Amino acid sequence: MDSTLWFVVAVVLVLVVASAAAVLLVRVFRARKMLLDAGVPLQSKALFWAAVVYTISPIDLVPDPVYLDDIGVLLVALRALHAAAARSGAHLEKRAAAPKKTSADGSAGVPPSQ
C-alpha cells in the first residue's frame, strides 16, 4: 500500500472519531438540560461540567488527533447523569406515591389536640 492510502484511512478515522465526540457532547448538553430541574445531586452536575471542560481543554491524556479519552469522559458523564436522574426520579415518584398520613379527625399530618 502506498502512503496516500494510509493518509486517507487516517483522515477518515480521525473524522469518524471526531464526529462521535461531537455527537456525545451534544447528548451531554441535552441531558444536562433535561436534568436541570430533576433535583440531580451536585456531584453529578460537577461531573457534567468537568466533562465539558475536559473535552474543550487543549490538555488531554491522549494527544488531540485521537479523541478516545474525550469520548470516554463524555460517556462516563452521560451515564452518571442518567443514573442520577433515574435515582432522583424514582425518589420523587416514591414521595408522590406515598400515602399521606391522616389523623383521626381527617386532617393531614396534624395530631389531634388533647
Z-matrix of the N, CA and C atoms (Angstrom, degrees):
N
C 1 1.453
C 2 1.536 1 108.91
N 3 1.277 2 114.98 1 142.45
C 4 1.462 3 117.68 2 179.20
C 5 1.526 4 110.69 3 -89.77
N 6 1.305 5 116.49 4 170.28
C 7 1.465 6 121.67 5 -174.38
C 8 1.527 7 112.55 6 -68.68
N 9 1.321 8 118.17 7 -25.81
C 10 1.463 9 120.74 8 179.14
C 11 1.533 10 111.07 9 -64.71
N 12 1.315 11 117.10 10 -41.62
C 13 1.458 12 120.80 11 178.85
C 14 1.522 13 111.07 12 -64.19
N 15 1.328 14 117.22 13 -42.70
C 16 1.470 15 120.56 14 178.36
C 17 1.522 16 110.80 15 -63.53
N 18 1.334 17 116.45 16 -38.14
C 19 1.455 18 120.13 17 178.51
C 20 1.532 19 110.91 18 -64.59
N 21 1.316 20 117.25 19 -42.76
C 22 1.470 21 121.43 20 179.24
C 23 1.520 22 110.02 21 -64.53
N 24 1.321 23 117.93 22 -43.60
C 25 1.460 24 121.58 23 178.86
C 26 1.530 25 110.10 24 -61.96
N 27 1.329 26 116.90 25 -42.43
C 28 1.470 27 120.90 26 179.85
C 29 1.525 28 110.89 27 -64.65
N 30 1.309 29 117.90 28 -42.13
C 31 1.468 30 121.42 29 -179.93
C 32 1.524 31 110.22 30 -65.38
N 33 1.322 32 117.43 31 -43.13
C 34 1.468 33 120.77 32 178.96
C 35 1.521 34 110.11 33 -63.16
N 36 1.317 35 117.13 34 -42.81
C 37 1.464 36 120.90 35 179.14
C 38 1.527 37 111.45 36 -62.89
N 39 1.308 38 117.42 37 -42.71
C 40 1.464 39 121.07 38 178.47
C 41 1.524 40 110.47 39 -64.42
N 42 1.310 41 118.07 40 -41.11
C 43 1.461 42 120.86 41 178.98
C 44 1.527 43 111.75 42 -65.63
N 45 1.317 44 117.82 43 -38.52
C 46 1.465 45 121.10 44 178.45
C 47 1.523 46 110.17 45 -65.22
N 48 1.318 47 116.73 46 -45.45
C 49 1.472 48 120.24 47 -179.43
C 50 1.526 49 110.27 48 -66.81
N 51 1.323 50 118.33 49 -40.07
C 52 1.465 51 121.28 50 178.86
C 53 1.530 52 111.07 51 -65.25
N 54 1.322 53 117.20 52 -39.59
C 55 1.463 54 118.44 53 178.41
C 56 1.529 55 111.08 54 -68.53
N 57 1.323 56 117.99 55 -35.22
C 58 1.472 57 120.49 56 175.89
C 59 1.524 58 110.33 57 -63.38
N 60 1.330 59 117.36 58 -41.19
C 61 1.465 60 120.52 59 177.56
C 62 1.521 61 111.02 60 -64.44
N 63 1.324 62 117.53 61 -39.72
C 64 1.462 63 120.43 62 179.31
C 65 1.524 64 111.03 63 -65.95
N 66 1.326 65 117.62 64 -40.99
C 67 1.463 66 121.17 65 178.35
C 68 1.529 67 109.88 66 -63.06
N 69 1.324 68 116.92 67 -42.43
C 70 1.464 69 119.92 68 178.94
C 71 1.525 70 111.62 69 -65.21
N 72 1.320 71 117.02 70 -37.72
C 73 1.461 72 119.49 71 177.96
C 74 1.526 73 110.73 72 -63.53
N 75 1.320 74 117.29 73 -41.37
C 76 1.467 75 121.02 74 177.39
C 77 1.531 76 109.58 75 -62.97
N 78 1.326 77 117.65 76 -41.48
C 79 1.466 78 120.62 77 179.07
C 80 1.519 79 111.66 78 -64.75
N 81 1.330 80 117.30 79 -37.07
C 82 1.464 81 120.12 80 177.10
C 83 1.522 82 110.02 81 -64.67
N 84 1.334 83 118.01 82 -43.02
C 85 1.461 84 120.23 83 178.28
C 86 1.528 85 111.10 84 -63.45
N 87 1.327 86 117.98 85 -40.96
C 88 1.463 87 120.30 86 177.79
C 89 1.521 88 111.15 87 -65.08
N 90 1.321 89 116.50 88 -40.23
C 91 1.461 90 120.23 89 178.89
C 92 1.522 91 109.99 90 -65.36
N 93 1.316 92 117.31 91 -38.12
C 94 1.458 93 120.16 92 178.84
C 95 1.519 94 110.62 93 -64.16
N 96 1.322 95 116.86 94 -42.62
C 97 1.467 96 119.94 95 177.47
C 98 1.519 97 110.46 96 -62.33
N 99 1.336 98 116.08 97 -41.45
C 100 1.455 99 120.39 98 -178.82
C 101 1.525 100 110.86 99 -65.51
N 102 1.314 101 117.44 100 -35.16
C 103 1.460 102 121.55 101 -174.27
C 104 1.521 103 113.04 102 -93.15
N 105 1.294 104 117.98 103 0.37
C 106 1.462 105 120.64 104 -176.48
C 107 1.520 106 112.11 105 -58.52
N 108 1.315 107 117.58 106 -39.67
C 109 1.458 108 122.06 107 -178.12
C 110 1.524 109 113.24 108 -101.70
N 111 1.312 110 118.00 109 9.16
C 112 1.460 111 120.52 110 -172.68
C 113 1.523 112 113.78 111 -90.02
N 114 1.306 113 119.04 112 2.03
C 115 1.455 114 120.40 113 179.99
C 116 1.515 115 113.02 114 72.07
N 117 1.322 116 117.04 115 35.40
C 118 1.460 117 121.79 116 -179.21
C 119 1.527 118 108.65 117 -72.30
N 120 1.336 119 117.77 118 140.30
C 121 1.469 120 120.36 119 -179.83
C 122 1.527 121 112.27 120 -60.30
N 123 1.322 122 115.27 121 155.64
C 124 1.459 123 121.72 122 -178.58
C 125 1.526 124 111.59 123 -60.18
N 126 1.316 125 117.96 124 -33.18
C 127 1.462 126 121.68 125 -179.73
C 128 1.534 127 110.72 126 -60.70
N 129 1.300 128 117.85 127 -41.79
C 130 1.462 129 121.39 128 179.84
C 131 1.523 130 111.22 129 -69.86
N 132 1.322 131 116.88 130 -37.22
C 133 1.461 132 119.89 131 176.86
C 134 1.525 133 110.54 132 -66.39
N 135 1.329 134 117.21 133 -39.57
C 136 1.464 135 120.75 134 177.69
C 137 1.527 136 110.79 135 -65.32
N 138 1.326 137 117.18 136 -37.02
C 139 1.462 138 120.55 137 177.17
C 140 1.522 139 110.69 138 -63.96
N 141 1.316 140 116.83 139 -38.64
C 142 1.469 141 120.24 140 176.36
C 143 1.521 142 110.54 141 -59.33
N 144 1.324 143 117.13 142 -50.71
C 145 1.464 144 119.87 143 -178.02
C 146 1.517 145 111.88 144 -65.89
N 147 1.324 146 117.43 145 -35.09
C 148 1.470 147 120.20 146 177.11
C 149 1.527 148 110.37 147 -64.37
N 150 1.333 149 117.79 148 -39.33
C 151 1.466 150 120.93 149 178.60
C 152 1.522 151 111.17 150 -65.31
N 153 1.320 152 116.90 151 -41.17
C 154 1.467 153 120.23 152 179.24
C 155 1.523 154 110.55 153 -65.48
N 156 1.328 155 117.01 154 -45.13
C 157 1.467 156 120.32 155 179.83
C 158 1.521 157 110.77 156 -63.73
N 159 1.327 158 117.25 157 -42.15
C 160 1.455 159 120.39 158 179.88
C 161 1.526 160 111.23 159 -64.41
N 162 1.317 161 117.38 160 -39.82
C 163 1.456 162 120.65 161 -179.56
C 164 1.521 163 111.48 162 -66.14
N 165 1.316 164 117.13 163 -39.33
C 166 1.456 165 121.17 164 -178.73
C 167 1.534 166 111.69 165 -80.07
N 168 1.306 167 116.98 166 -27.39
C 169 1.459 168 122.26 167 -175.37
C 170 1.529 169 112.34 168 -62.55
N 171 1.328 170 116.42 169 141.60
C 172 1.472 171 119.04 170 176.33
C 173 1.533 172 112.45 171 -76.11
N 174 1.326 173 117.49 172 -12.44
C 175 1.461 174 121.34 173 -179.83
C 176 1.527 175 107.87 174 -91.97
N 177 1.324 176 117.05 175 119.86
C 178 1.457 177 122.47 176 -176.88
C 179 1.526 178 110.43 177 -131.60
N 180 1.322 179 115.64 178 161.35
C 181 1.460 180 120.78 179 172.80
C 182 1.522 181 110.75 180 -71.62
N 183 1.325 182 116.18 181 -37.37
C 184 1.456 183 123.35 182 177.66
C 185 1.522 184 106.27 183 -117.40
N 186 1.347 185 118.38 184 136.06
C 187 1.475 186 119.77 185 -178.33
C 188 1.525 187 112.47 186 -52.87
N 189 1.336 188 116.28 187 151.58
C 190 1.460 189 122.76 188 -168.31
C 191 1.520 190 118.34 189 -60.60
N 192 1.311 191 123.00 190 -27.10
C 193 1.469 192 116.27 191 175.88
C 194 1.532 193 112.53 192 -60.47
N 195 1.321 194 117.07 193 -19.87
C 196 1.464 195 121.39 194 177.19
C 197 1.528 196 107.19 195 -109.14
N 198 1.337 197 117.31 196 113.07
C 199 1.454 198 122.15 197 -174.62
C 200 1.529 199 113.03 198 -96.20
N 201 1.316 200 117.65 199 19.57
C 202 1.460 201 120.04 200 -176.12
C 203 1.526 202 112.10 201 -64.36
N 204 1.310 203 118.31 202 -38.26
C 205 1.463 204 119.93 203 179.12
C 206 1.524 205 111.27 204 -68.38
N 207 1.331 206 117.18 205 -38.52
C 208 1.472 207 120.42 206 176.94
C 209 1.527 208 110.81 207 -63.70
N 210 1.323 209 116.17 208 -43.02
C 211 1.459 210 120.58 209 178.95
C 212 1.522 211 110.25 210 -63.29
N 213 1.323 212 117.28 211 -41.72
C 214 1.464 213 120.97 212 178.88
C 215 1.519 214 112.32 213 -61.74
N 216 1.332 215 116.65 214 -43.92
C 217 1.468 216 120.40 215 179.65
C 218 1.525 217 110.45 216 -64.54
N 219 1.324 218 117.18 217 -41.94
C 220 1.457 219 120.11 218 179.07
C 221 1.525 220 111.78 219 -66.25
N 222 1.333 221 117.76 220 -38.05
C 223 1.459 222 120.12 221 177.20
C 224 1.524 223 111.64 222 -63.60
N 225 1.334 224 116.82 223 -42.12
C 226 1.471 225 120.37 224 177.85
C 227 1.527 226 110.38 225 -62.74
N 228 1.331 227 117.10 226 -42.73
C 229 1.463 228 120.61 227 179.67
C 230 1.527 229 110.82 228 -64.21
N 231 1.333 230 117.19 229 -42.12
C 232 1.466 231 120.10 230 178.62
C 233 1.521 232 111.87 231 -62.41
N 234 1.320 233 116.77 232 -45.97
C 235 1.466 234 119.76 233 180.00
C 236 1.525 235 111.47 234 -63.57
N 237 1.320 236 116.35 235 -39.99
C 238 1.467 237 119.71 236 -179.93
C 239 1.531 238 110.97 237 -66.77
N 240 1.327 239 116.91 238 -41.24
C 241 1.461 240 120.12 239 179.04
C 242 1.527 241 111.50 240 -65.03
N 243 1.316 242 116.98 241 -43.44
C 244 1.469 243 119.33 242 179.39
C 245 1.524 244 111.70 243 -67.53
N 246 1.335 245 116.66 244 -38.15
C 247 1.469 246 119.48 245 177.99
C 248 1.527 247 110.53 246 -65.89
N 249 1.336 248 116.90 247 -41.63
C 250 1.463 249 119.99 248 178.85
C 251 1.527 250 111.11 249 -65.62
N 252 1.324 251 117.17 250 -37.52
C 253 1.467 252 120.20 251 178.26
C 254 1.517 253 110.43 252 -67.17
N 255 1.316 254 116.63 253 -39.05
C 256 1.461 255 119.65 254 179.00
C 257 1.526 256 110.49 255 -65.78
N 258 1.336 257 116.48 256 -41.59
C 259 1.467 258 119.70 257 178.51
C 260 1.518 259 111.19 258 -65.70
N 261 1.326 260 117.28 259 -45.55
C 262 1.467 261 118.89 260 -178.89
C 263 1.521 262 110.54 261 -70.26
N 264 1.324 263 117.78 262 -34.11
C 265 1.462 264 120.88 263 177.11
C 266 1.514 265 111.31 264 -66.30
N 267 1.338 266 116.48 265 -41.13
C 268 1.462 267 120.06 266 177.70
C 269 1.520 268 110.34 267 -66.32
N 270 1.318 269 116.91 268 -37.94
C 271 1.464 270 120.99 269 178.75
C 272 1.525 271 110.38 270 -65.21
N 273 1.334 272 116.33 271 -42.73
C 274 1.461 273 119.68 272 179.84
C 275 1.524 274 111.11 273 -67.94
N 276 1.350 275 117.13 274 -36.98
C 277 1.457 276 120.02 275 177.99
C 278 1.516 277 111.38 276 -65.99
N 279 1.341 278 116.88 277 -39.94
C 280 1.463 279 120.07 278 178.29
C 281 1.519 280 110.60 279 -63.74
N 282 1.328 281 115.78 280 -41.02
C 283 1.461 282 119.76 281 -179.31
C 284 1.524 283 110.59 282 -65.24
N 285 1.325 284 116.95 283 -41.06
C 286 1.465 285 120.72 284 -178.87
C 287 1.523 286 111.66 285 -71.84
N 288 1.332 287 117.36 286 -32.33
C 289 1.455 288 121.01 287 -177.30
C 290 1.525 289 113.02 288 -84.85
N 291 1.326 290 117.12 289 -13.95
C 292 1.466 291 119.72 290 -178.16
C 293 1.520 292 109.75 291 -66.44
N 294 1.338 293 117.00 292 134.28
C 295 1.476 294 118.85 293 178.25
C 296 1.524 295 110.21 294 -69.02
N 297 1.305 296 115.60 295 140.65
C 298 1.457 297 120.51 296 179.38
C 299 1.512 298 109.43 297 -83.37
N 300 1.307 299 114.99 298 136.79
C 301 1.461 300 120.16 299 179.45
C 302 1.518 301 109.79 300 -76.70
N 303 1.295 302 114.71 301 133.86
C 304 1.464 303 119.30 302 177.08
C 305 1.515 304 108.66 303 -119.73
N 306 1.287 305 114.28 304 148.84
C 307 1.461 306 119.15 305 179.05
C 308 1.530 307 109.95 306 -85.71
N 309 1.299 308 116.43 307 -179.31
C 310 1.463 309 122.29 308 -176.55
C 311 1.526 310 112.12 309 -61.46
N 312 1.334 311 117.18 310 -32.48
C 313 1.465 312 118.66 311 -177.42
C 314 1.544 313 111.78 312 -89.96
N 315 1.365 314 117.54 313 2.98
C 316 1.452 315 120.87 314 175.46
C 317 1.501 316 114.75 315 94.21
N 318 1.342 317 118.87 316 -3.98
C 319 1.460 318 118.96 317 178.26
C 320 1.525 319 108.73 318 -82.43
N 321 1.313 320 116.07 319 142.28
C 322 1.460 321 121.21 320 -173.48
C 323 1.528 322 111.01 321 -78.72
N 324 1.336 323 116.12 322 120.81
C 325 1.457 324 122.44 323 170.40
C 326 1.509 325 115.53 324 69.33
N 327 1.291 326 120.73 325 8.37
C 328 1.466 327 122.26 326 -179.43
C 329 1.527 328 108.20 327 -108.98
N 330 1.325 329 116.34 328 120.46
C 331 1.469 330 117.51 329 -179.68
C 332 1.521 331 111.26 330 -68.42
N 333 1.322 332 116.85 331 146.41
C 334 1.466 333 118.91 332 179.72
C 335 1.525 334 110.44 333 -65.52
N 336 1.328 335 116.05 334 145.01
C 337 1.466 336 120.12 335 179.66
C 338 1.524 337 109.49 336 -77.67
N 339 1.319 338 114.65 337 149.19
C 340 1.460 339 119.11 338 -176.65
C 341 1.493 340 111.55 339 -112.67
